[in-house]
Amino acid sequence: MPATTTSSADLASPIFASGAADAEVIRSLSLQPRILYATPEMSDFVKTGGLGEVAGALPRSLRRHYDVRVLIPGYRQVVDRFDHIPVVAHLRGHAGIPPCDLGLIETGDGLKVYIILSADLYQRDGTPYGDAQGDFRDNDLRFARLSLAAAELAGGVDPSWSADLLHLNDWQTALAPAYLEWTGQRVPSVLTIHNLAYQGLFPSDSLGRLGIPDGAFQMDGCEFYGHLSFLKAGIYYASHVTTVSETYAREIMMPESGCGLDGLLRTRAAQGRLAGILNGIDESWDPRTDPHLATRFEADDWKGKRANAETVRRKFGLAVSRGPLFAIVSRLVHQKGIDLSLSAAETIVAEGGQIVVIGEGERRFETALSDLARRHPDAVGVHVGFEEKEARRMFAGSDFLLMPSRFEPCGLAQMYAQRFGSLPIVRRTGGLADTVEDGVTGFTFGEASQTGFLGAVRRALDTFGEKKRLNAMRRRAMSRSFTWDGAAMDYSALYARALGNGGGLRAQAV
């Protein structure tokens, strides 16, 4: 059965007006602004990286100040969690974007989550974005549907609730401000860029099926070197743009890190519409209370930390050792500097160190790490895949975290490591530069080279031999606070500004 379609005039009127009068009455009874947090993944249900973690934590931190609801696609991993999902609205099709139902559920702690119910688009094997063969070929339709649903919720498609502001995340939701603009909806939006390298690029023949006006396909719009760019559309049309650390916000305005969008981002910064707000981590990352650990511990309880190290060594089949234990908890991809970690591995082993690895990614790195473990079975252990309990024990048991990322918008692993007394060895880039203090809570280096990284690794090895200094650094690292409270306050200030009642803005534009 062909998808129902509507004209642009239809989009601007019936869809967005449905229930709007009732929603206005209900809104008038609430003192809290209504925020819709639209995301392609959420740790409650499905995650592939840091965005899923952020989407599970930030909306909850914002709830003390706002009426926050989340919007996600109804992937199989989401829908299968519920026996019944109440439908609160029907979303009409637009151009080639199919119609669907909109469900609403409530998590155990009371967070309300809208779910886009479209089995054809979302209930598939694989990740939210693809399967073993690569990205899904209709990702343009799948995430235009997500973006359009966000815009429709701002327009009152749910008669009981409508958003005063959209908070959008990455390219998968970035068409929402554009749909608002094209339909004359004056609802403010904040777009958070978690990784500029992923832009949502599609051929220009996607324009028609996504209902994008011809006039928008230009430099001042959504055109990017002859392609449609979801992310550029979001940057261009959103009220404000944020990134996930202050350093990354500065970096993406430079040609070497701007992925072709640095000019537009410099313009947004000059307008006061680009800010860096550092991500946080949730309170479960606490070695004193974490139920996943073999032994819970606190600063100065190094016996407890060693107990976790022993558990990790047994799990990975390593020899009993009093030498330093290095961990890699990461996607195994070029961005994360896995080749640099491989280049330092022989030195680490020769100096009496051991390495444990968990993650998956590029086949070449999975193979190289597995080969390394075969050559050094007593000193190197590799688990291709991911299991959170195992990862938490690795943070708790390791002495050092290897994280020589070529670029890192924010990064969470270095925060987890510090809270658990594992000192990160990181490149000074993005959020790594903002969260690791060289020689105090970890070790940093500049140039993304074997020489630069190995120098930092040798400093870590030397520090391991100086127990007084090592323990002082561990204490400082474990005392760091990376809660969501600060980020939530900065986002609150940004929301106030976007909603037109912002005084005393904390989130400073770069």
VMD Tcl script that draws the C-alpha trace (Angstrom):
set ca {
  {0.00 0.00 0.00}
  {1.57 3.34 -1.01}
  {2.47 5.81 1.71}
  {0.05 8.63 2.34}
  {1.48 11.95 1.20}
  {0.58 15.56 1.77}
  {1.44 18.84 0.14}
  {3.53 21.55 1.84}
  {0.32 23.41 2.53}
  {-1.09 20.34 4.25}
  {2.09 20.04 6.31}
  {1.81 23.62 7.49}
  {-1.81 23.29 8.54}
  {-3.63 20.08 9.55}
  {-0.72 18.10 10.97}
  {0.66 20.87 13.09}
  {-2.67 22.40 14.11}
  {-4.18 19.12 15.34}
  {-4.89 19.46 19.04}
  {-3.03 22.76 19.26}
  {-5.88 24.61 20.99}
  {-6.20 21.91 23.66}
  {-2.43 21.83 24.10}
  {-2.38 25.59 24.69}
  {-4.95 25.26 27.48}
  {-2.94 22.48 29.14}
  {0.32 24.39 28.71}
  {-1.17 27.39 30.49}
  {-1.64 25.23 33.57}
  {2.06 24.36 33.74}
  {4.82 26.66 34.90}
  {7.59 24.48 33.46}
  {8.70 24.95 29.84}
  {8.25 21.80 27.79}
  {11.37 20.34 26.22}
  {11.36 17.55 23.65}
  {14.68 15.71 23.59}
  {14.89 13.92 20.23}
  {17.58 11.28 19.82}
  {18.32 8.26 17.60}
  {19.41 6.16 20.61}
  {19.02 6.01 24.37}
  {20.83 3.81 26.87}
  {17.55 2.62 28.41}
  {16.88 0.69 25.21}
  {19.70 0.77 22.66}
  {23.07 2.50 22.41}
  {26.08 2.39 20.13}
  {28.23 4.96 21.92}
  {28.31 8.10 23.99}
  {25.15 9.63 22.53}
  {23.06 6.80 23.97}
  {24.59 7.38 27.40}
  {23.94 11.13 27.20}
  {20.35 10.60 26.08}
  {19.72 8.36 29.05}
  {21.16 10.83 31.56}
  {20.73 14.45 30.48}
  {16.91 14.50 30.14}
  {16.67 13.09 33.66}
  {18.97 15.79 35.01}
  {16.86 18.45 33.33}
  {13.59 17.23 34.81}
  {14.00 19.25 38.00}
  {13.64 22.42 35.90}
  {11.58 21.37 32.87}
  {8.80 19.14 31.65}
  {11.08 16.94 29.53}
  {10.04 14.16 27.18}
  {12.21 12.04 24.92}
  {11.49 11.00 21.32}
  {13.11 7.89 19.81}
  {12.40 5.54 16.90}
  {10.61 2.31 17.67}
  {13.48 -0.07 16.98}
  {12.94 -3.74 17.72}
  {15.06 -3.33 20.89}
  {12.58 -0.67 22.05}
  {9.24 -2.15 21.04}
  {10.04 -5.64 22.33}
  {10.47 -4.22 25.85}
  {6.72 -3.57 26.19}
  {3.62 -5.72 26.02}
  {1.59 -2.70 24.99}
  {2.49 0.80 23.85}
  {-0.42 3.26 24.02}
  {-0.84 5.27 20.83}
  {-1.38 8.99 21.43}
  {-1.32 10.32 17.87}
  {-1.22 9.39 14.21}
  {1.46 11.09 12.12}
  {0.49 11.65 8.52}
  {2.91 11.04 5.68}
  {4.69 13.79 3.82}
  {6.10 13.32 0.29}
  {7.82 9.90 0.51}
  {7.95 9.85 4.32}
  {5.41 7.23 5.41}
  {2.70 7.79 8.01}
  {3.04 6.14 11.39}
  {1.67 6.03 14.90}
  {3.18 7.77 17.90}
  {3.28 5.82 21.15}
  {4.01 7.08 24.66}
  {5.50 5.05 27.50}
  {6.84 5.91 30.94}
  {10.09 4.57 32.37}
  {10.32 3.22 35.90}
  {11.47 6.60 37.21}
  {8.69 8.50 35.47}
  {10.43 9.82 32.34}
  {7.98 9.94 29.44}
  {9.24 8.66 26.11}
  {7.54 9.01 22.74}
  {8.14 6.08 20.39}
  {7.68 6.29 16.62}
  {5.83 3.12 15.67}
  {6.75 2.11 12.13}
  {7.75 -1.52 11.78}
  {8.86 -1.13 8.16}
  {11.29 1.66 9.02}
  {12.70 0.60 12.37}
  {12.08 -3.00 13.42}
  {15.15 -4.57 11.83}
  {18.11 -6.67 12.86}
  {21.37 -4.83 13.44}
  {22.18 -1.48 14.98}
  {19.94 1.59 14.74}
  {21.86 2.58 11.63}
  {22.75 -0.56 9.71}
  {23.65 -4.24 9.67}
  {26.57 -6.41 8.62}
  {26.20 -5.18 5.05}
  {26.58 -1.52 6.03}
  {24.27 1.44 6.58}
  {20.60 0.93 5.75}
  {19.94 2.37 2.30}
  {16.82 4.20 3.41}
  {18.39 6.00 6.36}
  {17.35 9.26 4.76}
  {13.68 8.28 5.12}
  {14.15 6.66 8.54}
  {15.67 9.73 10.14}
  {13.65 12.28 8.20}
  {10.68 10.53 9.80}
  {12.29 11.06 13.23}
  {13.02 14.73 12.48}
  {9.54 15.36 11.13}
  {7.96 13.72 14.18}
  {9.91 16.08 16.43}
  {8.63 19.07 14.46}
  {5.09 17.71 14.61}
  {5.28 17.36 18.39}
  {6.28 21.01 18.54}
  {3.16 21.79 16.53}
  {0.64 20.01 18.74}
  {0.07 16.63 17.11}
  {-0.33 15.20 20.62}
  {-3.40 17.03 21.97}
  {-2.19 16.66 25.57}
  {1.36 17.97 25.17}
  {3.44 20.07 22.78}
  {7.05 21.18 22.97}
  {8.11 24.74 23.68}
  {11.65 23.87 22.54}
  {13.29 21.04 20.63}
  {16.65 19.67 21.80}
  {18.06 17.70 18.87}
  {21.03 15.39 18.67}
  {23.33 14.70 15.71}
  {22.42 14.39 12.06}
  {19.61 11.90 12.63}
  {17.38 14.61 14.13}
  {18.90 17.65 12.42}
  {16.18 18.13 9.79}
  {13.69 19.05 12.53}
  {14.60 22.78 12.65}
  {14.45 22.82 8.87}
  {10.93 21.33 8.83}
  {9.91 23.95 11.39}
  {11.33 26.71 9.17}
  {9.74 25.38 5.99}
  {6.32 25.19 7.64}
  {6.49 28.55 9.42}
  {6.58 27.10 12.94}
  {8.31 29.54 15.30}
  {9.56 27.04 17.85}
  {13.17 27.42 19.07}
  {15.62 24.55 18.77}
  {19.01 23.53 20.13}
  {21.11 21.13 18.07}
  {23.89 19.24 19.85}
  {26.72 17.91 17.68}
  {28.22 14.83 19.29}
  {30.56 14.10 16.37}
  {30.86 16.42 13.38}
  {32.41 13.67 11.27}
  {29.00 12.03 10.86}
  {26.89 14.41 8.79}
  {24.07 12.41 7.22}
  {25.00 12.94 3.58}
  {22.62 11.73 0.88}
  {22.27 12.22 -2.89}
  {20.25 15.18 -4.09}
  {17.52 12.84 -5.35}
  {16.48 12.42 -1.70}
  {15.03 15.95 -1.72}
  {11.72 15.03 -3.31}
  {10.91 12.03 -1.14}
  {11.79 13.98 2.02}
  {9.58 16.92 1.07}
  {12.45 19.42 1.03}
  {11.71 22.62 -0.92}
  {13.89 23.13 -3.98}
  {14.90 26.56 -2.73}
  {16.50 25.04 0.37}
  {19.07 23.12 -1.68}
  {21.70 25.83 -1.77}
  {24.72 26.99 0.21}
  {22.45 28.92 2.60}
  {20.44 25.82 3.36}
  {21.01 22.07 3.27}
  {23.30 21.67 0.22}
  {26.82 20.37 0.83}
  {29.03 19.92 -2.24}
  {26.13 18.66 -4.33}
  {24.71 16.43 -1.60}
  {21.96 16.84 0.96}
  {23.47 17.23 4.44}
  {21.13 16.65 7.37}
  {23.69 18.08 9.79}
  {24.30 21.22 7.79}
  {20.55 21.80 7.64}
  {20.41 21.60 11.42}
  {23.35 23.94 11.91}
  {21.84 26.42 9.47}
  {18.25 26.41 10.75}
  {18.60 25.69 14.50}
  {18.32 28.55 16.97}
  {21.50 27.45 18.78}
  {24.19 24.86 18.19}
  {26.17 23.16 20.93}
  {29.00 20.66 21.01}
  {29.99 18.38 23.86}
  {33.12 20.19 25.08}
  {34.52 23.69 24.91}
  {37.73 22.63 23.20}
  {35.84 20.69 20.52}
  {33.69 23.75 19.87}
  {36.85 25.71 19.09}
  {38.39 22.89 17.07}
  {35.47 22.48 14.67}
  {35.75 26.11 13.62}
  {39.16 25.30 12.13}
  {39.55 23.79 8.63}
  {41.50 20.76 9.86}
  {38.65 19.67 12.18}
  {35.62 21.37 10.64}
  {34.76 18.65 8.10}
  {33.89 21.32 5.53}
  {31.46 23.09 7.87}
  {33.99 25.28 9.69}
  {32.91 28.43 7.82}
  {29.27 28.05 8.79}
  {30.27 27.22 12.36}
  {32.45 30.34 12.57}
  {29.43 32.34 11.47}
  {27.28 30.75 14.16}
  {29.96 31.52 16.76}
  {30.15 35.15 15.64}
  {26.38 35.33 16.11}
  {26.68 33.96 19.64}
  {24.91 30.78 18.55}
  {27.64 28.17 19.11}
  {28.66 26.94 22.57}
  {30.57 24.03 24.06}
  {28.95 22.26 27.02}
  {30.88 19.37 28.51}
  {29.03 16.09 28.94}
  {28.76 14.46 32.35}
  {28.51 10.91 33.60}
  {25.81 9.42 35.79}
  {26.17 8.68 39.48}
  {26.46 4.92 38.96}
  {30.15 5.45 38.12}
  {31.23 5.29 41.74}
  {33.61 2.57 42.95}
  {32.15 2.81 46.45}
  {28.68 1.69 45.32}
  {28.99 0.02 41.89}
  {27.42 -3.46 42.16}
  {29.29 -4.70 39.07}
  {32.70 -4.63 40.75}
  {34.37 -7.66 42.22}
  {35.20 -5.54 45.27}
  {33.98 -2.02 45.99}
  {36.59 0.46 47.10}
  {37.38 4.10 47.67}
  {40.41 6.37 47.48}
  {43.34 4.96 49.48}
  {41.75 1.50 49.51}
  {44.26 0.22 47.00}
  {43.78 -3.34 48.22}
  {40.21 -3.16 46.90}
  {41.46 -1.83 43.58}
  {44.00 -4.68 43.35}
  {41.20 -7.18 43.96}
  {39.46 -5.90 40.84}
  {42.74 -6.10 38.92}
  {43.13 -9.73 39.92}
  {39.58 -10.46 38.75}
  {40.27 -8.82 35.39}
  {43.52 -10.76 34.94}
  {41.73 -14.04 35.62}
  {38.88 -13.12 33.25}
  {41.34 -12.47 30.42}
  {43.59 -15.42 31.23}
  {46.64 -13.33 32.11}
  {49.47 -14.27 34.41}
  {49.50 -13.18 38.04}
  {51.43 -9.91 38.14}
  {52.26 -6.90 40.28}
  {53.12 -4.88 37.20}
  {50.97 -2.12 35.70}
  {47.69 -3.04 34.04}
  {46.67 -0.97 30.99}
  {43.11 -0.99 29.63}
  {41.56 -0.15 26.27}
  {37.77 0.29 26.45}
  {36.86 1.68 23.07}
  {35.46 1.34 19.61}
  {38.31 -0.17 17.65}
  {38.56 2.47 14.93}
  {41.18 4.82 13.49}
  {39.70 7.85 15.27}
  {40.46 6.24 18.65}
  {44.16 5.84 17.83}
  {44.11 2.06 18.11}
  {47.14 1.92 15.82}
  {49.03 4.09 18.31}
  {48.10 1.77 21.17}
  {49.30 -1.19 19.10}
  {52.59 0.60 18.45}
  {53.16 1.04 22.19}
  {52.10 -2.47 23.18}
  {55.48 -4.16 22.79}
  {57.12 -1.51 24.99}
  {54.45 -1.96 27.66}
  {54.89 -5.74 27.69}
  {58.69 -5.48 27.68}
  {58.48 -3.22 30.76}
  {56.43 -5.79 32.65}
  {53.02 -4.32 31.90}
  {49.86 -6.08 30.79}
  {47.05 -4.94 28.49}
  {43.34 -5.81 28.45}
  {41.08 -4.75 25.60}
  {37.32 -4.69 25.12}
  {35.57 -3.27 22.07}
  {34.74 -3.86 18.44}
  {35.09 -1.95 15.21}
  {37.32 -2.14 12.16}
  {38.29 -5.70 11.27}
  {41.96 -4.78 10.80}
  {42.23 -3.61 14.40}
  {40.28 -6.54 15.79}
  {42.66 -8.88 13.95}
  {45.82 -7.00 14.97}
  {44.82 -6.97 18.65}
  {43.91 -10.67 18.57}
  {47.30 -11.41 16.99}
  {48.98 -9.38 19.73}
  {47.18 -11.47 22.38}
  {48.29 -14.70 20.70}
  {51.92 -13.54 20.77}
  {51.69 -12.53 24.43}
  {49.04 -14.77 26.03}
  {50.21 -14.03 29.58}
  {50.33 -10.28 29.08}
  {47.59 -9.30 26.61}
  {43.89 -10.19 26.69}
  {41.35 -9.14 24.08}
  {37.55 -9.40 24.05}
  {36.04 -8.38 20.70}
  {32.57 -7.17 21.66}
  {31.24 -5.23 24.60}
  {29.83 -6.09 28.03}
  {29.29 -3.27 30.50}
  {29.98 -5.27 33.65}
  {33.33 -6.35 32.23}
  {34.15 -2.79 31.15}
  {33.41 -1.40 34.61}
  {35.70 -3.96 36.21}
  {38.42 -3.01 33.74}
  {38.17 0.64 34.74}
  {38.26 -0.39 38.40}
  {41.17 -2.82 38.06}
  {43.43 -1.04 35.59}
  {46.18 1.39 36.51}
  {46.09 3.27 33.20}
  {43.63 3.79 30.34}
  {45.02 4.02 26.80}
  {42.95 6.59 24.87}
  {45.13 8.29 22.22}
  {42.20 9.56 20.12}
  {43.02 11.58 17.02}
  {39.93 13.64 17.83}
  {37.41 13.26 20.62}
  {34.40 15.58 20.82}
  {33.95 14.77 24.49}
  {34.75 11.21 25.47}
  {33.33 9.42 28.48}
  {35.83 6.63 29.08}
  {38.45 9.02 30.46}
  {35.90 10.28 32.99}
  {34.88 6.76 33.99}
  {38.56 5.83 34.38}
  {39.38 8.75 36.66}
  {36.42 8.07 38.94}
  {37.74 4.50 39.32}
  {41.36 5.52 39.90}
  {42.66 4.53 36.47}
  {44.85 7.30 35.04}
  {44.04 8.11 31.38}
  {46.79 8.53 28.79}
  {45.19 10.82 26.20}
  {45.90 13.19 23.37}
  {45.18 16.87 24.10}
  {42.11 17.19 21.92}
  {38.41 17.95 22.42}
  {36.92 16.79 25.68}
  {40.10 14.92 26.59}
  {41.92 18.24 26.92}
  {39.06 19.56 29.06}
  {38.92 16.64 31.50}
  {42.47 15.27 32.00}
  {45.14 17.33 33.75}
  {48.63 16.28 32.71}
  {50.68 14.85 35.56}
  {47.80 15.40 37.98}
  {44.87 13.18 36.95}
  {46.46 11.50 33.93}
  {48.97 11.98 31.13}
  {48.54 13.97 27.94}
  {50.49 14.41 24.72}
  {50.14 16.67 21.69}
  {50.99 15.29 18.27}
  {49.10 12.17 17.18}
  {52.28 10.19 16.57}
  {53.98 7.07 17.91}
  {56.72 9.22 19.42}
  {54.32 11.55 21.24}
  {52.15 8.75 22.58}
  {55.06 6.53 23.62}
  {56.53 9.44 25.58}
  {53.31 9.68 27.62}
  {53.25 5.90 28.13}
  {56.84 5.97 29.44}
  {55.92 8.73 31.89}
  {53.07 6.53 33.12}
  {55.42 3.56 33.54}
  {57.84 5.72 35.51}
  {55.02 6.98 37.72}
  {53.91 3.42 38.47}
  {57.30 2.88 40.07}
  {56.80 5.90 42.33}
  {53.97 4.70 44.59}
  {53.61 7.93 46.53}
  {53.14 9.96 43.36}
  {50.96 7.28 41.74}
  {48.58 7.20 44.69}
  {48.45 11.00 44.88}
  {47.40 11.10 41.22}
  {44.82 8.39 41.83}
  {43.32 10.37 44.70}
  {43.11 13.52 42.60}
  {41.52 11.61 39.71}
  {38.95 9.93 41.93}
  {38.00 13.27 43.48}
  {36.99 14.75 40.13}
  {33.29 15.49 39.76}
  {31.79 14.85 36.35}
  {28.12 14.95 37.33}
  {25.43 16.18 34.97}
  {24.48 19.06 37.27}
  {26.83 21.57 35.64}
  {25.84 20.60 32.11}
  {22.15 20.72 33.02}
  {22.58 24.28 34.36}
  {24.35 25.36 31.17}
  {21.64 23.83 29.00}
  {19.01 25.48 31.17}
  {20.63 28.86 30.56}
  {20.75 28.17 26.84}
  {17.09 27.10 26.80}
  {16.15 30.31 28.62}
  {17.97 32.33 26.00}
  {16.33 30.42 23.15}
  {12.91 30.83 24.74}
  {13.51 34.56 25.04}
  {13.77 34.90 28.80}
  {17.46 34.38 29.34}
  {19.32 36.52 31.78}
  {22.67 35.57 33.24}
  {23.64 33.08 30.54}
  {26.17 30.52 31.85}
  {26.85 28.64 28.60}
  {29.29 31.01 26.99}
  {29.37 31.21 23.21}
  {32.79 30.48 21.76}
}
mol new
graphics top color blue
foreach p $ca { graphics top sphere $p radius 0.5 }
foreach p [lrange $ca 0 end-1] q [lrange $ca 1 end] { graphics top cylinder $p $q radius 0.2 }
display resetview
